[in-house]
Amino acid sequence: MSTIEDPSWHTVTVRVPFASPKHASIAKQAIEVDRELQPQVVKRTIEVDDDVLVATFKTLTVRLARLTVNAYLENVDLVVKTIGEFGEEAEHPPS
Amino acid sequence: MPGKIRKRSPLKPPERPYIALGLEGSANKLGAGIIKHSPDGSTIVLSNVRHTYITPPGEGFLPRDTAQHHREWAMTVINDAFKKAELSIHDIDCICFTQGPGMGAPLTSVALVARTLSLLFSKPLVGVNHCVGHIEMGRQVTGAQNPVVLYVSGGNTQVIAYSQQCYRIFGETLDIAVGNCLDRFARVINLSNDPSPGYNIEQMAKTGKRLLPLPYATKGMDLSLSGILTSTEAYTLDKRFRFNENSREGDNDNIITPADLCFSLQETIFAMLVEITERAMAHIGSKEVLIVGGVGCNERLQEMMGIMAEERGGKVFATDDRFCIDNGIMIAQAGLLSYRMGFQTPLAKSRCTQRFRTDQVHVAWRA
């Protein structure tokens, strides 16, 4: 059995900068809710470093790393699109 | 049960107008709808926008591509809904989204948008069961009081009755859904998926002349459809089968056309649905039938159900394609009802699930 510390596992870190720490935190909260589909072979941690969303993936195989990062980037893309479309409006509530 | 006392509804009239956004994306339709509940008890549909992912003839929709479609169209559809309602997201009370059942990837994409909006605008989230959405919208549009519900769509086939704050499943398909059966047969005979394969089958069935023998597979309150699909497909390999309608002319009229097969398939499976629905009506003593779900806008199904209901002294309630086919407004309606009862989905519990049974929902808003 491999463990997370096993050197044969692969690690990928993705850093996505956002316009503000608030937006990065929104992205973290929205994305984090969905579990990885194969939690026994993919370990994911998502953190916010100021206005940067930092995701680290540890996977058993290179193929899994590719699939996981792909799916993650699609999700980030969707969140970024949503914030891009409605973020401005959200900042200006009607008085 | 005569003399049954109707309990008072636990849902209090709203003290102020409530407005909800509903986001739906459990299959190939992406929908956004905005609904308003007024203090005078009226319910107003402010907007109901839908965009359907249509695949080429002969192909079904796959989860990955469908999710891709929803991601591409989400912003347009949501913006359209608010434009038509002439509102801003700040004006709504809650954001409702489909939590299940459905295809995983499309569900997750739409839920992600719902969560992001909820965090951006600090609006509460309400997770809605897709089937309950259909039932509540059907009840709202038709005004049916306590109907037996026949929920027929591409992914679900259930006969449902309400009892003790729960929509109980009386009978359902044991294998594939009715809509799935029709859609897959449409693929076999290469019908277009625009506007929907079921609609094209319905149109084609109108010119069918022969009722071919097909298996009739009700199993008590349940039914089985995959064998019927296989049998119908097998007719396309029969030596009497002619793909071209016009070859009926001439001296040989012993042929089978695609229209005959559409007609026979519809008649057989709809007869099965009517049978189990009638049994459920007899069991609970209701005289009302409500047909919801995408297949529910099939007029032949409504007609057959109508004949059965009439013989029992009852009535059929059905809606048109705006509310039958998956839409955002039904999610908003069901979500707003539970929101008014104090229900909210915390962010940590807003994960979607492909398996979410109709009877898992606590129907707090009904007596």
Interface residues (C-beta under 8 A of the other chain):
Chain A: I26 A27 Q29 A30 I31 V33 D34 R35 E74 N75 D77 L78 V79 K81 T82 I83 E85 F86 G87 E89 A90 P93 P94
Chain B: R71 A74 M75 I78 N79 S88 I89 H90 D91 T108 S109 A111 L112 V113 R115 T116 L117 L119 L120 F121 L347 A348 S350 R351 C352
